[in-house]
Amino acid sequence: MDRDNQPGDADKDDRIRLLEYQVDQLRRELEALEARHAEAIYSAAWHFGWPVRIVERAIRKLFAGGRDDDGPGAGRAPGDAPQAEPPQPLTRDRIARRIAARAARPV
């Protein structure tokens, strides 16, 4: 009997194809989870971080006294420092749009 035409080869090939498909699905799912995890971390850091930056700036000004400050934003007047706005809170409409956009993306 020829090695390529053994009775279990077709089943073996089908099983390999199925396993490869499952690996691809799991890889895509892992990438999506990693993206969601990174988004959650950076979103939380932004929400919790912006008040901390204001406090740090106030402490830096307090301890700077009359000497020059070489920290971030040095050389600017206190009111001139650009402030980034915190992100808008998640509303139902925004969540729905994000879910719809995610569902519309090819996997």
C-alpha positions in Angstrom: 0.0 0.0 0.0 1.3 3.5 -0.9 2.2 5.7 2.0 0.1 8.6 0.7 -3.1 6.5 0.3 -3.3 5.0 3.8 -6.9 4.9 5.2 -6.3 7.3 8.1 -4.5 10.0 6.0 -7.7 11.8 5.1 -8.9 11.9 8.7 -5.5 13.0 9.8 -5.4 15.8 7.2 -8.9 17.0 8.3 -7.9 16.9 11.9 -4.8 19.0 11.2 -6.8 21.5 9.2 -9.3 21.8 12.1 -6.5 22.3 14.6 -4.9 25.0 12.5 -8.3 26.7 12.2 -8.7 26.6 16.0 -5.2 27.9 16.5 -6.0 30.9 14.2 -9.2 31.5 16.0 -7.5 31.5 19.4 -4.7 33.7 18.1 -7.3 36.3 16.9 -9.2 36.1 20.2 -6.0 36.6 22.2 -5.0 39.6 20.1 -8.5 41.1 20.7 -8.2 40.5 24.4 -4.7 42.0 24.5 -6.1 45.1 22.7 -9.0 45.4 25.1 -6.6 45.0 28.1 -4.3 47.7 26.8 -7.2 50.0 26.1 -8.5 49.5 29.6 -5.1 50.2 31.2 -4.4 53.3 29.1 -8.0 54.6 29.6 -7.7 54.1 33.4 -4.3 55.7 33.4 -5.7 58.7 31.6 -8.7 59.1 33.9 -6.7 58.7 37.1 -3.5 60.3 35.8 -4.6 63.8 34.8 -5.5 65.0 38.4 -2.1 63.6 39.6 -0.3 65.7 37.0 -2.1 68.8 38.3 -1.0 68.0 41.8 2.5 67.3 40.7 2.7 70.6 38.9 1.4 72.4 42.0 3.9 70.7 44.2 6.7 71.5 41.8 5.7 75.2 41.8 5.5 75.2 45.6 9.0 73.9 46.0 10.4 75.9 43.1 10.3 79.1 45.2 12.1 81.8 43.3 14.5 79.5 41.5 14.2 78.4 37.9 12.2 75.2 37.3 13.7 72.8 34.8 10.8 70.4 34.9 8.2 69.8 32.2 6.7 73.0 31.1 9.6 75.1 32.3 9.7 78.7 31.0 5.9 79.0 30.8 3.8 81.2 33.0 1.6 79.1 35.3 -1.6 79.8 33.3 0.0 79.1 30.0 0.6 75.4 30.6 -1.5 73.4 28.1 -4.0 71.2 29.8 -5.3 68.1 28.1 -9.0 67.5 28.5 -9.9 64.2 30.2 -11.7 61.9 27.8 -15.5 62.0 27.7 -17.2 59.5 29.9 -18.6 56.4 28.2 -22.2 56.8 27.3 -24.6 54.2 26.0 -24.4 55.7 22.5 -20.6 55.8 22.5 -20.4 52.2 23.7 -22.9 51.1 21.0 -20.9 52.9 18.3 -17.7 51.2 19.5 -19.3 47.8 19.6 -20.8 48.4 16.1 -17.4 49.5 14.8 -15.7 46.4 16.3 -18.3 44.1 14.8 -17.9 45.7 11.4 -14.1 45.2 11.4 -12.9 42.1 9.6 -11.3 39.5 11.9 
